[in-house]
Amino acid sequence: MKVLVIVPAYNEEEAIARVIDDLRSHVPDFDILVVSDGSRDRTASIARKKGVSVVELPTNLGIGGAVQTGLKYAYRYGYDVAVQFDGDGQHVASEITKLLDPLKEGRADAVIGSRFLPGQKSSFQSTIGRRIGIWFFEILNSLLIRQRITDNTSGFRAYNKEVIDFMVYNYPTDYPEPEAVILLGRNRFRIVEVPTEMRERVGGKSSIFGWRSAYYMIKVTLAIVMTALRYRLR
C-alpha cells in the first residue's frame, strides 16, 4: 500500500523532530507530510530540515483544517491509506501497524487507535474531567450510530482510499474527531478500534482545560447532533 502519514502541527518545534525520527524508525517506507497549521515558531523549518514534505497554512485553521489539507494531499497524489498522527509526540509510531491491519484485511474503512480498550498500555493519564467527557461521547455516539466507540476524540487514525475520497470534500472542521465518527457511521463506513499506546506530550499544552472542558463538551454535543441530523452523503 502507498501510505501517507499526515502530521498536523501547531507550534510544535519542541516535538516535531522527535516525531519525524520516530516515524522514520518504525515506518521508513511511508511518506510523511507535516501540515504546519499557521505555526509562529520553527515547526515548518525543522520539518523541512528533516527532509519531509511540508505544507504551511498561512493562518491557524485548527486540527480539522490541517487534517483536511493532508487528506487533499493524499487524494491528489493517489495514496491508498492516510494515517493521522499528532505532532506533539503523544502517538507512538510503532503502533501504526495495528491501525493498518484491519484495512489490509478488508475489515474496516477507518481505524481508530483507542486509549481505553482492553490490552492498551499507556504512560498517558487523562484528567477526570476529560475522561468524563470521553465517556459521555461514547454513550452519545453509540446512540447515534449504534456502534460503541471508546475513544471518539482520538487523533490517531487510519483511513482507506474510499474514506480519503469521501473526507476530502466532507471532513468536519469544528470538532473533527468526534464529528468524523458520526459522519463515517451515518454514511455506512466500517469503523474499527484497536488498542494503542499514548505518551505524555513532549511540549506545549492542551487548549482544553478547566472551564473550557465544559464549554467544549456543550459545543461538541451540538456539533455531533447536527452532523447526525444531516442527510446521508452517499
Beta strands, then each sheet from edge to edge (+ up, - down):
strand 1: 3-9
strand 2: 31-37
strand 3: 53-57
strand 4: 81-84
strand 5: 110-114
strand 6: 157-160
strand 7: 191-195
sheet 1: 3+ 2+ 1+ 4+ 6- 5+ 7+
end
